[in-house]
Amino acid sequence: MCKSLHVTDLVCDHAWTLWKTIQDSDSQKSLWGSCLFATVTDMDTASFTLTQLLKAVSLKKMDVNLDTISTKVNSALSHLEKKYDVMLALYQSHKPFGKTCFLQLCCIDASHVLHSAGRALQMEDDLVISFQLLLCTLEFCIKRCPPDLLQPLYKSAISKVQSPPGRTARRSQSKAKSRLPESEVDLQLLKTLCQENDCNSEEVKNVYQTSFSAFLDSLDLSGSAHLPQVGLDQQYQEHYLKSRDFDGRLFLDGDETVLVPKVDMSQVERTPKKMSDEDSTLIPPQTPIRAAMTSIQQLRGDLTSSGDQPSTNLATYFKNCTVDPTQDVVKRLETFGETFSQRFGQAVGPHCVALGRQRFNLGVKLYYKIMEAMLKSEEKRLSVQNFSKLLNDSTFHTSLLACALEVVMATYGERNMCFPWILDVVELTAFDFYKVIESFIKADPTLSKDIVKHLETCENLIMERIAWRTGSPLFDLLRQEHEGETAEQVETTANFSQPLQHNHTAADLYLSPVRPGLRVLPPETAASPNTQASSQPPTQPVSQPARPLKSNSLSLFYKKLYRLAYTRLKMLCSYLLSSHPELEPIIWTLFQHTLQHEHELMRDRHLDQLMMCAMYAICKVKTVDLRFKTIVTAYKNMPNTSQDTFKHVLTTDGNYDSIIVFYNLVFMQKLKTNILQYASTRPPTLSPIPQIPRSPYKFPNSPLRVPVSSNVYISPMKSPRMSPGMMTPRSRMLVSIGEPFGLINRFQKINQMVNSGDRSFKRSLDLGSTPKPLKRLRFDMDGQDEGDGRFGMIVDMIFAISKRMDLFFIYSLHLNS
């Protein structure tokens, strides 16, 4: 195999040595390929491309799941996986264009243009920009195709710009046959393509003018009136051999090396028809590109009424401040706008600085929108209008802007700028960023579930690792908390079993420390418009001795940290200690003690490292046979884990080693006395178990359970831009206000059901479609299903009300699975 790939003997020997250390039950040939890939990546001596290697070992995907591989190999695999996912999604989107744009398949060169452009502009792993490049490529090819080969929609789109030439024009055309008008981009055609694909035309136009045009100029194609015949394939071949990854042209050839197995479309879940006599079109299944375009369209739609300047209400809040923050806000945005655009261009491509400015402007709109919503909420809560101290806090503004930009970047799926990239751009600490996340989510009920989950993931990353880096203000707060003689615990264990109350606002956290449980406003001046909101702690009574103020931000941080820590510990225990359930609370007690009293062990380390050490220590003193290798193997199966967590652990004096070395040199030495107490006859008191909610956040658009039943939910309409038929994919019945209900006999059957006491008749209500058998569906933690009889209770309640009102309305009532 090495000879066929022109691999040197030295590289072959290293790969063979690696293979001998990790032999397992896998196919020998595929394992050879994995070892060879890992070796040449580490040694930077690749003499073959990834496609050549995959063909040599008859694999469709390189899966190097080895504990011995380096971070460098892991990074290379992640990069290749991103590029492959993007290329596959583009290919799946490109195929339908052949039918929607052309009467005959005449423009296969479009893919060659796209592949070459993507490689030349270094945008192959950015899904959204790559798709926008695809639209630019189609515009380039369509307007150079004979009109007779185009579908009517696109023929009419380009005819408005390129009308049929007259006799004089034909004579001029013969003299300059290969020249196009000076305005290279056909805006009408580009707009048509964008409308058909739910893509913003201004963004695509920007990509065309800043990036695609530069690529065309490099090939001397800007003024050509014909499709390129030669040169593209050769240029692509050069890029392909230089990058040594996979050959995107194989998608066009239908090569099994790159294509995924075909899926029977009849098995793909689709949105069902509404209960209507009229035929409705089935909505096609989501694809990565369709999902991305839908998310972007929703974000831009939500910001339609928001501007890149403060609204009238927000400007009024600024003017009501003792010190008007307007000028500082504007200067801050100007500085960050320039920095963000430049850093965006560095991460995506040299021609994308202007595109970065567009992303930033979207973030500014969201920043102003959320800020105004927060201030309105604070005004309602505190009955004040002067927020001078909060609005003149630069950390608050930077955090809010960073969170808005993170939402924009996540919506666009910018993989090269994943969190915490934005923190480095605006020079913000992770602990300060964490303070705004919860208030941000509450302030914008239009955020999608995916974005809320993304922000929750960012919060978890901060709690488990990023906030514990050297230089974090978290350590300053902890030191202040523990220095005072009467200092309280960062979070009392008695509160673990209580639900996590979300009553903290951005003002509470950014203007902390504030004594918990005390009003921050003077009692007699709350209604004054000039009163400072949450700006000063209350004056203490003369009889009460002064004591250190407690940080709200630190208290909330530790509450969430404990719940995250226990959730992950519980999962790991379920993998390893199902036969020893009594050990879980003991391990948790040691784990919690470490986080509370030995928090220096978290400096520049990961939460999971202390978790695995606590598990190993307790199993050791309780004489349960559990080795670190077993713990690490189970840990790799947990979500959101990395091998660096147990392979690259800070030990002493800035050195890094495995988690076993860390346990022996640091963890055991620091906690030896405490660990041995669990082997005595009088072990420490067990820490209470935190109450774990299903999600720390209540999704704004989630269905709300009707109180009298556990299996019926009511959802608000998400947006007037969406058809009600798209809201409830698994509904058995959907009646939306504003749409015809159907034939009159349906109302008669509803009246019969209201007047009838026969439960079975109610449950067999026919709305004009063929009755379907009941399916067992899980609605909640209790596992209630549709056939358990509870549905009738809510039907009775709803129809009794409708009878008294002589009117029947059901507002998006559906069964939620």
C-alpha positions in Angstrom: 0.0 0.0 0.0 2.8 2.4 0.9 4.5 1.7 -2.5 1.4 2.5 -4.4 1.1 5.8 -2.6 4.8 6.6 -3.0 5.5 6.7 0.7 9.1 6.6 1.9 10.5 3.8 4.0 10.9 6.1 7.0 7.2 7.1 7.0 6.2 3.5 6.4 8.2 2.3 9.5 6.7 5.0 11.7 3.1 4.0 10.6 3.9 0.3 11.1 5.1 1.1 14.7 1.9 3.0 15.4 -0.2 0.2 14.0 1.5 -2.4 16.3 0.6 -0.4 19.4 -3.2 -0.1 18.6 -4.1 -3.4 16.9 -7.8 -4.2 17.5 -10.7 -5.9 15.8 -11.0 -3.4 13.0 -10.3 -4.3 9.4 -6.5 -4.5 9.1 -6.4 -2.6 5.8 -8.6 0.3 7.1 -6.5 0.5 10.3 -3.3 0.7 8.1 -4.8 3.6 6.3 -5.7 5.4 9.6 -2.1 4.9 10.9 -0.6 6.1 7.7 -2.7 9.2 7.7 -1.9 10.0 11.3 1.8 9.5 10.6 2.1 11.7 7.5 0.1 14.4 9.1 2.4 14.5 12.2 5.5 14.4 10.0 4.3 16.8 7.3 5.5 14.4 4.6 2.3 13.5 2.7 3.0 12.2 -0.8 -0.6 11.4 -1.6 -4.0 13.0 -1.3 -6.8 11.9 1.1 -8.8 10.7 -1.9 -5.9 8.5 -3.1 -5.6 7.0 0.4 -9.3 6.4 0.8 -9.3 4.6 -2.6 -6.3 2.6 -1.6 -8.0 1.2 1.5 -11.5 1.1 0.1 -12.9 3.6 2.6 -15.5 6.3 2.3 -14.4 8.3 5.3 -11.3 8.5 7.4 -12.1 7.7 11.0 -9.0 7.9 13.2 -10.5 7.1 16.6 -7.2 6.4 18.3 -6.1 7.5 21.8 -2.5 7.9 20.6 -3.1 10.5 17.9 -1.9 14.0 18.4 -3.9 17.3 18.5 -2.4 18.1 15.1 -4.1 15.0 13.6 -7.3 15.7 15.3 -7.3 19.3 14.0 -6.6 18.1 10.4 -9.5 15.6 10.6 -11.9 18.2 11.9 -10.9 20.6 9.1 -11.4 17.9 6.5 -14.8 16.9 7.9 -16.0 20.5 7.7 -14.9 20.8 4.1 -16.5 17.5 3.2 -19.8 18.4 4.9 -19.9 21.8 3.0 -19.0 20.2 -0.3 -21.7 17.5 0.1 -24.3 20.0 1.0 -23.4 22.1 -2.1 -23.5 19.1 -4.4 -26.9 18.2 -3.1 -28.1 21.7 -3.7 -26.4 21.9 -7.1 -28.2 18.9 -8.6 -31.7 20.4 -8.5 -30.5 23.6 -10.2 -30.0 21.6 -13.4 -33.8 21.1 -13.6 -34.9 24.5 -12.2 -32.7 26.6 -14.3 -32.1 24.7 -17.5 -34.2 22.9 -20.0 -31.2 20.7 -20.8 -28.2 19.9 -18.7 -25.7 22.3 -20.4 -23.9 24.0 -17.6 -21.9 21.4 -15.8 -19.0 23.8 -15.9 -20.8 25.7 -13.1 -19.4 23.1 -10.6 -15.9 23.5 -11.9 -16.2 27.3 -11.5 -17.5 26.8 -8.0 -14.8 24.3 -6.9 -12.0 26.4 -8.3 -13.5 29.6 -6.8 -13.9 28.0 -3.4 -10.3 26.8 -3.3 -8.9 30.0 -4.7 -10.8 32.1 -2.2 -10.2 29.7 0.7 -13.9 29.5 1.6 -14.5 25.8 1.2 -15.4 25.1 4.8 -17.9 28.0 5.2 -21.4 26.7 4.2 -23.2 30.0 3.8 -20.5 31.8 1.9 -19.9 28.8 -0.3 -23.6 28.6 -1.1 -23.6 32.3 -2.0 -20.6 31.6 -4.3 -22.7 28.9 -5.9 -25.4 31.5 -6.7 -22.8 33.8 -8.1 -21.5 30.9 -10.2 -25.0 30.2 -11.5 -25.5 33.8 -12.4 -22.2 33.7 -14.3 -23.2 30.6 -16.2 -26.9 31.3 -16.8 -26.4 34.6 -18.5 -23.9 33.0 -20.9 -26.2 30.2 -21.9 -28.4 30.4 -25.0 -31.9 31.6 -24.0 -33.5 28.5 -25.6 -31.9 26.3 -23.0 -33.2 28.3 -20.0 -36.4 27.8 -18.0 -38.9 30.6 -18.5 -38.3 32.1 -15.1 -34.6 32.7 -15.7 -35.1 33.5 -19.4 -37.3 36.4 -18.4 -34.9 37.5 -15.6 -32.0 38.1 -18.0 -34.1 39.4 -20.9 -34.8 42.6 -19.0 -31.1 43.4 -19.1 -29.9 41.5 -22.2 -32.8 42.1 -24.6 -32.5 40.6 -28.1 -30.1 42.7 -30.2 -31.3 44.5 -33.3 -29.6 44.6 -36.7 -27.1 47.3 -35.8 -26.4 45.6 -32.5 -25.7 42.3 -34.3 -23.1 44.0 -36.5 -21.4 45.5 -33.4 -21.7 42.2 -31.7 -19.8 40.4 -34.5 -16.9 42.8 -34.0 -16.8 42.4 -30.2 -18.2 38.9 -29.9 -16.6 38.1 -26.5 -17.4 41.2 -24.6 -20.1 41.8 -22.0 -21.5 45.1 -20.8 -19.4 46.9 -18.2 -21.8 46.0 -15.4 -20.7 42.4 -15.0 -23.2 41.3 -12.5 -26.8 40.9 -13.7 -28.7 42.2 -10.6 -32.1 41.1 -11.8 -30.9 37.6 -12.4 -29.0 37.5 -9.1 -32.1 38.7 -7.3 -34.2 36.0 -8.9 -31.8 33.3 -7.8 -31.7 34.7 -4.3 -35.5 34.8 -4.1 -35.8 31.2 -5.2 -33.4 30.1 -2.5 -34.4 32.3 0.4 -31.0 34.1 0.3 -30.4 37.8 1.0 -29.6 39.4 -2.4 -27.5 42.2 -0.8 -25.2 39.7 0.8 -24.8 37.7 -2.4 -24.1 40.9 -4.4 -21.4 41.8 -1.9 -19.8 38.4 -2.2 -19.9 38.7 -6.0 -18.3 42.2 -6.1 -15.7 41.6 -3.4 -14.8 37.9 -3.9 -16.2 36.3 -7.0 -15.2 39.1 -9.3 -11.6 38.9 -8.0 -11.6 35.2 -8.9 -12.9 35.9 -12.4 -10.3 38.6 -12.9 -7.6 36.1 -11.9 -8.7 33.9 -14.8 -9.3 36.7 -17.2 -13.0 35.7 -17.4 -14.7 39.0 -16.4 -15.2 40.3 -19.9 -15.8 36.9 -21.6 -19.2 36.2 -23.1 -18.7 32.5 -23.1 -18.4 29.7 -20.6 -14.8 28.8 -19.9 -13.8 25.7 -21.8 -10.2 25.0 -20.6 -8.0 25.9 -17.7 -10.4 25.4 -14.8 -9.9 21.7 -14.5 -6.1 22.2 -14.6 -6.2 24.9 -12.0 -8.5 22.8 -9.7 -6.1 19.9 -10.1 -3.2 22.1 -9.0 -5.1 23.2 -5.9 -6.2 19.7 -5.1 -2.7 18.2 -5.3 -1.4 21.1 -3.2 -4.0 20.8 -0.4 -3.8 17.0 -0.5 -7.4 16.5 0.7 -10.4 15.1 -1.2 -11.2 15.6 -4.9 -14.6 17.5 -5.1 -14.9 16.5 -8.8 -15.8 13.0 -7.7 -19.2 14.3 -6.6 -20.0 15.1 -10.3 -18.8 11.6 -11.3 -21.1 9.9 -8.8 -18.0 8.3 -7.2 -18.9 6.1 -4.1 -15.8 7.4 -2.3 -17.5 10.7 -1.6 -21.2 10.1 -1.9 -23.4 9.1 1.0 -25.8 6.1 0.6 -29.1 7.0 -1.0 -32.1 7.4 1.3 -35.6 6.3 0.3 -37.4 9.6 0.2 -40.7 7.8 1.1 -39.1 7.2 4.5 -38.1 10.8 5.1 -40.5 12.6 7.4 -42.3 15.5 5.8 -44.8 18.0 7.1 -48.3 16.7 6.6 -51.2 18.4 4.9 -53.5 20.7 6.9 -57.0 19.6 7.6 -58.3 21.2 4.4 -60.3 20.1 1.4 -57.9 21.8 -0.8 -54.7 20.1 -1.9 -51.6 21.5 -0.3 -47.9 21.0 -1.2 -45.7 18.8 0.9 -42.8 20.8 2.4 -39.5 19.1 1.4 -37.3 17.8 4.2 -34.7 20.1 5.7 -31.2 20.2 4.2 -28.2 21.9 5.8 -28.4 24.8 3.3 -32.2 25.1 3.6 -31.9 25.1 7.4 -29.1 27.7 7.3 -31.1 30.0 4.9 -34.2 29.7 7.1 -32.3 30.6 10.2 -30.7 33.6 8.5 -34.0 34.7 7.1 -35.7 34.5 10.5 -32.9 36.6 12.1 -33.0 39.2 9.4 -36.8 39.3 9.6 -36.8 39.8 13.3 -34.5 42.7 12.9 -36.4 44.4 10.1 -37.9 47.0 12.4 -34.6 47.5 14.2 -32.0 50.0 12.9 -28.3 50.5 13.3 -29.0 53.5 15.4 -30.7 53.7 18.8 -34.5 53.8 18.6 -36.4 56.8 20.0 -37.2 54.9 23.2 -33.6 53.8 23.6 -32.3 57.4 23.0 -34.7 58.6 25.7 -33.2 56.1 28.1 -29.7 57.5 27.2 -30.9 61.1 27.8 -32.5 60.2 31.2 -29.1 59.1 32.5 -27.1 61.4 34.8 -24.2 61.0 32.4 -25.4 60.5 28.8 -23.7 57.4 27.4 -24.5 58.0 23.7 -21.1 59.2 22.6 -19.3 56.4 24.3 -21.6 53.9 22.8 -21.0 55.3 19.3 -17.2 55.4 19.6 -17.2 51.9 21.1 -19.2 50.5 18.1 -16.9 52.3 15.6 -13.8 50.8 17.2 -15.2 47.3 17.5 -16.7 47.5 14.0 -13.3 48.1 12.4 -11.6 45.4 14.6 -14.4 42.8 13.9 -14.3 43.4 10.1 -10.5 43.0 9.9 -10.5 39.8 12.1 -13.4 38.4 10.1 -11.4 38.9 6.9 -8.4 37.2 8.4 -10.5 34.2 9.5 -12.6 33.8 6.3 -10.6 35.3 3.4 -8.8 38.4 2.3 -11.8 39.6 0.3 -14.4 39.3 3.1 -13.7 42.4 5.2 -16.9 44.0 3.7 -18.8 40.9 4.4 -17.6 41.1 8.0 -19.0 44.6 8.2 -22.4 43.3 7.2 -22.3 40.7 9.9 -21.3 43.4 12.4 -24.1 45.7 11.4 -26.6 42.9 12.0 -25.1 42.4 15.4 -25.5 46.1 16.2 -29.2 46.0 15.3 -29.6 43.0 17.6 -27.5 44.8 20.3 -29.8 47.8 20.3 -32.9 45.7 20.2 -31.9 43.6 23.2 -30.7 46.6 25.2 -34.0 48.4 24.8 -35.9 45.2 25.8 -33.7 44.9 28.9 -34.2 48.5 30.0 -38.0 48.2 29.5 -38.0 45.2 31.7 -35.9 46.9 34.4 -38.2 50.0 34.2 -41.2 47.8 34.8 -39.5 45.9 37.6 -38.0 48.9 39.4 -40.3 51.8 38.3 -37.3 54.0 37.4 -35.9 55.5 34.2 -32.4 56.5 35.1 -30.0 53.7 34.4 -26.9 55.8 34.4 -24.5 53.5 36.2 -25.5 50.5 34.1 -25.4 52.3 30.8 -22.0 53.8 31.5 -20.5 50.4 32.3 -18.3 49.6 29.3 -18.1 45.9 30.4 -21.9 45.6 30.1 -22.0 47.1 26.7 -19.1 45.0 25.4 -20.7 41.8 26.8 -24.1 42.6 25.2 -22.5 43.4 21.9 -20.4 40.2 22.0 -23.4 38.1 22.7 -25.3 39.7 19.8 -22.4 39.1 17.5 -22.2 35.5 18.7 -25.8 35.0 17.9 -25.2 36.3 14.4 -22.1 34.2 13.8 -23.9 31.1 15.1 -26.9 31.8 12.8 -24.6 32.0 9.8 -22.7 28.8 11.0 -19.3 30.4 10.9 -17.2 27.4 11.9 -13.9 29.2 11.7 -15.1 31.7 14.3 -16.6 29.5 16.9 -17.0 30.6 20.5 -14.8 31.9 22.3 -13.4 33.6 19.1 -15.6 36.7 19.7 -14.2 37.2 23.2 -10.7 37.6 21.8 -11.9 40.1 19.2 -13.5 42.4 21.8 -11.0 41.6 24.5 -13.6 40.4 27.0 -13.2 37.9 29.8 -15.4 34.8 29.7 -16.8 35.5 33.2 -18.0 38.9 32.2 -19.6 37.5 29.1 -21.4 34.8 31.2 -23.3 37.5 33.1 -25.3 38.7 30.1 -26.3 35.3 28.6 -29.4 34.7 30.7 -30.8 38.3 30.5 -30.1 38.2 26.7 -32.2 35.0 26.2 -35.0 36.4 28.3 -35.0 39.7 26.5 -35.6 38.2 23.0 -38.5 35.7 22.8 -37.9 35.3 19.0 -34.6 33.5 19.5 -34.8 30.0 18.0 -34.2 26.9 20.1 -31.0 26.2 18.3 -29.6 29.6 19.2 -30.8 29.3 22.8 -29.1 25.9 23.0 -25.9 27.4 21.5 -25.8 30.1 24.1 -26.4 27.5 26.8 -23.4 25.6 25.3 -21.3 28.7 25.5 -22.3 29.2 29.1 -21.3 25.6 29.9 -17.9 26.1 28.2 -17.3 29.1 30.3 -18.2 27.3 33.5 -16.3 24.1 32.8 -13.1 25.6 31.4 -12.8 29.2 30.0 -13.7 31.1 33.2 -10.9 29.3 35.1 -8.1 30.6 33.0 -5.4 32.6 34.7 -6.3 36.3 34.7 -10.0 35.7 35.0 -11.9 38.0 37.4 -13.5 34.9 38.8 -10.4 34.3 41.0 -10.5 37.9 42.3 -14.1 37.4 43.4 -13.3 34.1 45.0 -10.3 35.6 46.9 -12.4 38.5 48.1 -15.1 36.1 49.2 -12.7 34.0 51.3 -10.6 36.8 52.7 -13.2 38.4 55.0 -13.5 37.0 58.5 -17.2 36.7 58.2 -17.2 35.7 54.5 -20.0 33.5 53.5 -19.8 30.4 51.3 -20.1 31.1 47.6 -23.1 28.9 47.6 -24.6 27.1 50.6 -25.2 23.4 50.1 -28.7 23.8 51.6 -29.8 25.4 48.4 -28.8 22.5 46.2 -32.2 20.8 46.3 -34.1 24.0 45.5 -34.9 24.9 41.9 -32.6 27.4 40.2 -34.5 30.7 40.3 -33.9 33.0 37.3 -34.6 36.3 38.9 -31.2 37.9 38.2 -30.9 40.7 35.7 -28.0 42.2 33.9 -28.0 45.1 36.3 -27.8 42.7 39.3 -24.8 40.9 37.9 -22.8 43.8 36.4 -23.3 46.1 39.4 -22.6 43.3 41.9 -21.6 42.8 44.7 -25.0 43.4 46.2 -26.3 41.9 49.4 -28.7 39.0 48.5 -32.2 39.5 49.6 -32.0 43.3 50.1 -33.7 46.0 47.9 -31.2 48.0 46.0 -33.5 51.1 45.9 -34.3 53.5 48.6 -37.9 52.7 49.7 -39.4 56.2 49.4 -37.8 57.3 46.1 -38.5 54.4 43.8 -40.9 56.3 41.6 -38.6 59.2 41.0 -37.5 59.4 37.3 -34.0 60.4 38.3 -33.5 57.5 40.8 -30.5 55.4 39.9 -31.5 51.8 39.1 -29.4 49.2 40.9 -26.6 51.7 41.2 -25.9 51.8 45.0 -26.3 49.2 47.7 -28.7 50.2 50.4 -27.6 52.0 53.6 -27.2 49.5 56.4 -29.0 50.0 59.6 -26.9 51.5 62.4 -27.4 48.5 64.6 -26.2 46.1 62.0 -22.4 45.7 61.8 -20.9 46.1 58.3 -19.8 42.9 56.6 -18.4 42.0 53.2 -21.0 42.2 50.4 -21.7 39.1 48.5 -21.4 38.9 44.7 -24.6 38.0 42.9 -22.6 37.1 39.8 -20.4 34.7 41.8 -23.4 33.1 43.6 -25.3 32.5 40.4 -22.2 31.2 38.7 -21.6 28.6 41.4 -25.2 27.5 41.5 -25.1 26.7 37.8 -21.6 25.2 38.1 -22.8 22.7 40.7 -25.7 21.7 38.6 -23.5 21.2 35.5 -20.9 19.3 37.5 -23.5 16.9 39.0 -25.2 16.3 35.7 -21.9 15.2 34.1 -20.9 13.1 37.1 -24.3 11.4 37.1 -23.8 10.5 33.5 -20.4 9.1 34.0 -21.6 7.1 37.0 -24.3 5.6 34.9 -21.7 4.3 32.5 -19.3 2.9 35.2 -20.9 2.4 38.6 -24.4 1.2 37.9 -23.7 -1.8 40.2 -22.5 0.6 43.0 -25.2 3.3 43.2 -24.1 4.1 46.8 -20.9 5.6 45.5 -22.4 8.4 43.5 -23.4 10.7 46.4 -19.9 10.1 48.0 -18.1 11.0 44.8 -20.3 14.1 44.5 -19.5 15.2 48.0 -15.7 15.1 47.3 -16.3 16.7 43.9 -18.3 19.6 45.4 -15.8 20.0 48.3 -13.0 20.4 45.8 -14.9 23.1 43.8 -15.9 25.0 46.9 -12.7 24.9 49.0 -9.9 24.0 46.6 -10.9 26.0 43.6 -7.3 26.7 42.8 -7.2 23.2 41.4 -9.5 24.5 38.6 -7.0 27.1 37.4 -6.1 26.5 33.8 -7.9 23.1 34.0 -11.2 21.5 33.1 -14.1 20.6 35.3 -14.2 17.1 34.0 -10.6 16.5 35.1 -11.5 17.0 38.7 -14.6 14.9 38.2 -12.6 11.9 36.9 -10.1 12.3 39.7 -12.8 12.4 42.4 -14.4 9.2 41.0 -11.0 7.4 40.9 -10.2 8.5 44.5 -13.4 7.3 46.0 -13.3 4.0 44.2 -9.8 3.6 45.5 -10.7 4.1 49.2 -13.8 2.0 48.8 -11.8 -0.9 47.2 -13.9 -0.8 44.0 -11.8 -2.0 41.1 -12.0 1.0 38.6 -8.9 2.0 36.7 -8.2 5.3 35.1 -8.1 3.7 31.7 -11.7 2.5 32.2 -12.8 5.9 33.3 -11.2 7.6 30.3 -12.7 5.1 27.9 -16.2 5.7 29.3 -15.6 9.5 29.3 -14.9 9.5 25.6 -18.5 8.3 25.0 -20.0 11.4 26.8 -21.1 14.3 24.7 -18.9 17.3 24.1 -15.7 15.7 25.2 -12.2 15.9 23.9 -9.2 13.6 24.3 -7.1 16.7 25.3 -9.1 16.8 28.6 -7.4 13.6 29.9 -4.2 13.7 27.7 -3.1 17.3 28.2 -3.6 18.3 31.9 -1.6 21.0 33.7 0.5 19.4 36.4 3.2 21.5 38.1 5.3 24.5 37.0 3.5 24.9 33.7 4.1 21.3 32.6 1.4 19.2 31.0 0.9 15.5 31.2 -1.8 12.8 31.4 -4.6 12.9 33.9 -3.0 10.0 35.9 0.1 12.1 36.4 -2.0 15.1 37.5 -3.8 12.8 40.0 -0.6 11.5 41.6 1.3 14.8 41.7 -1.4 17.4 42.4 -4.9 16.1 43.2 -4.0 13.4 45.6 -1.4 15.5 47.4 -3.8 18.4 47.9 -6.8 16.3 49.0 -5.2 13.2 50.6 -6.5 13.9 54.1 -10.0 14.6 52.9 -10.1 11.5 50.7 -8.9 9.2 53.5 -11.8 10.4 55.7 -14.2 8.5 53.4 -12.5 5.2 54.4 -13.0 5.9 58.1 -16.0 4.9 60.3 -17.0 8.6 60.5 -17.0 9.9 56.9 -17.8 13.5 56.1 -21.5 14.5 55.8 -22.8 14.0 52.3 -23.5 17.0 50.2 -27.2 17.5 49.1 -27.9 16.5 45.5 -28.6 19.5 43.2 -32.0 19.6 41.6 -31.4 19.3 37.8 -34.0 21.0 35.5 -34.5 19.6 32.0 -32.9 22.8 30.7 -31.7 25.9 32.7 -33.6 28.1 30.3 -37.3 28.2 29.4 -37.5 28.3 25.6 -39.7 31.3 24.7 -41.4 29.5 21.9 -41.8 26.1 23.7 -45.3 24.7 24.1 -46.9 25.5 27.4 -48.6 22.6 29.2 -52.3 23.0 30.0 -52.6 22.7 33.8 -55.4 20.1 33.9 -53.5 17.6 31.8 -49.9 16.4 31.3 -50.2 15.6 27.6 -51.8 18.7 26.0 -49.8 21.8 25.1 -50.6 25.2 23.6 -48.0 27.0 21.5 -48.0 30.7 20.5 -47.6 31.6 16.8 -43.9 32.0 16.2 -44.1 34.5 13.4 -46.7 35.9 11.0 -44.2 35.2 8.1 -44.6 31.4 8.6 -47.6 29.5 7.5 -49.6 28.0 10.4 -49.4 24.7 8.5 -45.7 24.6 9.3 -46.1 25.1 13.0 -47.2 21.6 14.2 -45.8 18.8 12.0 -47.4 16.0 14.1 -50.8 17.6 14.8 -53.9 15.5 14.6 -56.0 18.6 14.4 -55.1 22.2 13.6 -57.5 25.1 13.3 -55.9 28.6 12.8 -57.7 31.9 13.2 -57.6 33.7 9.9 -57.9 30.6 7.7 -61.1 28.9 6.5 -62.1 26.0 8.8 -63.8 24.0 6.0 -67.2 22.6 5.4 -70.2 23.5 7.5 -70.8 19.9 8.5 -67.6 20.1 10.7 -69.3 22.8 12.9 -72.3 20.5 13.1 -70.2 17.7 14.4 -68.5 20.0 16.9 -71.9 21.0 18.2 -72.9 17.3 18.4 -69.8 16.6 20.4 -70.4 19.5 22.8 -74.0 18.4 23.4 -73.2 14.7 23.7 -72.0 13.1 26.8 -70.5 10.2 24.9 -66.7 10.3 25.4 -66.0 7.9 22.6 -67.7 10.2 20.1 -65.6 13.1 21.2 -62.4 11.1 20.7 -63.5 10.0 17.3 -64.2 13.5 16.0 -63.9 13.4 12.2 -62.5 16.6 10.6 -62.9 15.4 7.1 -59.8 13.1 6.8 -59.5 9.4 7.0 -59.2 8.3 10.7 -55.7 7.3 11.7 -54.9 4.8 14.3 -53.6 6.2 17.6 -49.9 6.1 18.0 -48.2 5.8 21.4 -46.4 9.1 21.8 -44.3 10.2 24.7 -45.4 13.7 25.9 -43.5 14.2 29.1 -41.3 12.6 31.7 -44.1 10.4 32.9 -44.4 8.8 29.5 -48.1 9.6 29.0 -49.5 8.8 25.6 -52.4 9.9 23.5 -54.5 6.9 24.3 -54.4 7.2 28.1 -57.8 9.0 28.3 -56.5 12.4 29.5 -57.1 14.0 26.2 -60.8 13.9 26.8 -60.5 16.0 29.9 -59.1 19.0 28.0 -61.6 18.4 25.2 -64.4 18.7 27.7 -63.0 21.9 29.1 -62.4 23.6 25.8 -65.8 22.7 24.3 -67.7 23.6 27.4 -66.2 27.1 27.2 -66.9 27.4 23.5 -70.5 26.4 24.0 -71.1 29.2 26.4 -69.5 31.7 24.1 -71.4 30.4 21.0 -68.1 30.6 19.3 -65.4 28.1 18.6 -61.8 29.1 18.5 -58.8 26.9 18.9 -55.6 28.8 18.9 -52.8 26.5 17.7 -53.9 23.7 20.0 -51.8 20.6 19.3 -50.4 17.5 20.8 -46.7 17.8 21.4 -44.5 14.7 21.0 
